[in-house]
Amino acid sequence: MNNYDVVIIGAGPAGIFTALEMIRNGSKKKIAIVEKGRPVEKRSCPKTKTKVCMNCKPYCHITTGFSGAGAFSDGKLSLSYEVGGDLPELIGEDFAQEIIEYTDSIYLEFGADSKVEGIGQEEKVKDIRKRAIQAGLKLVDCPIRHLGTEKAQEIYYSIEKYLIQNGVDIYFGYACKDVVIESGKCIGAIIESAAKHDDLKTLVGKHIVVATGRKGADWLEKLCEEHNIVHQPGTVDIGVRVEVRNEIMEDVNNVLYESKLIGYPQPFKNKVRTFCQNPGGFVSQENYDNDLAVVNGHSYKELKSNNTNLAILCSHNFTEPFNQPIEYAKKVGELTNMLGNGHILVQRYGDILSGKRTWQKELTRSNVKPSLPDAIAGDITAAMPYRAMINIINFIQAVDHVVPGFAGDETLLYSPELKFYSNRVKMTKDFITNIDGLYCLGDSSGWTRGLMMASVMGVLMGRKLV
């Protein structure tokens, strides 16, 4: 048995910054981090050489490992409390902004680029906002610190070394099977080796912090059910990744770098938003543990493509009797994967409006060449729920007023783009759940979305555990 003061499940931003803030505040407590993936320096995607997804086992290196999934996608820090989830509702907007600025300073200490995108061109921002208002959309002009996919790896490697040098034990290649709860108090975690399933360890801790990220949202949901951790089904996002030529997005890219647009299109009036915009970026594939292939986007500091990609996400909230939003989204993804024979599907916007599938030969003669080379041309509407598809189509038409040409016939839509934010864990502003000694942080908790806000939650958790 291994005894610790704090056991952190998951080495994503929330877990990392919990340990980091404890150390920075002089804590001498014994800390363990459990991470089922690899150290950041050993995370590499073979697709850069093979050009096709190899479906790595036991875990995808893009979604799993030290620094989590977010750092290996676009690597962007949103510097406004208005972006990144609902944590400000819990701790207050002004305080959230204060901690964002503090957390940002830590990233700078570890080597983040000092340049902030999306500031200094207020008049041009006003013009973009005017067009958004005319289209019935809200523009959130959030300052962005772009780490870059490759630079983010260097930054998190520095943080990884810092934690190890300061005595943090990191159990790489171990997944948490269960937590140990006795008399209403969480006293430990049972972890299992990914390589040897009979290699079980029990880590005893005074404080157990679950920070399993977006990838671990479904695992945490099951944990809540088994141990009566108070929670409620939250939002799940279903959508597409859109790709256009840089020329189409040039004005917005130069002014804002990442334009976050929110709308409630007719007839359903669900919330639809843009997310994770990557100027000169690359569309990518990620694989979840159940072999579900989902689409995402990368943006490098140096390597650039001719295209800009971004997500368009439609939020779904469910009421009684259904309470499994993550499973619902997975089914949509599985059906899409089936149509693509395990690959990401891509379709031209004009073909969707014409009611036809896209053929590979049509992509080869288009102005917009897919930056995901092994995406399969097909028909995403055969798998996408009607409500979500109509929301996406109408939202794209509204964005076209803000960004002329966005709704062009050759605009590419990749599917499935899924964000599992479900399972909102009930907690106090001090992150206390109904189980003594158990804390839930980051995207898997349902309170944050993205690198910065998850890091902020970790900072605050670290301060409380010092």
PyMOL commands that set and color helices and strands:
alter all, ss='L'
color gray80, all
select helices_A, chain A and resi 13-24+40-42+47-50+70-72+87-91+93-109+122-134+149-165+214-227+246-256+325-339+349-354+360-364+380-382+386-402+443-445+451-465
alter helices_A, ss='H'
color red, helices_A
select strands_A, chain A and resi 2-9+31-35+76-78+138-140+144-146+169-172+174-182+185-193+200-210+231-232+236-245+260-263+272-279+282-287+293-298+307-316+345-348+376-377+412-420+424-425+438-440
alter strands_A, ss='S'
color yellow, strands_A
deselect
rebuild
show_as cartoon
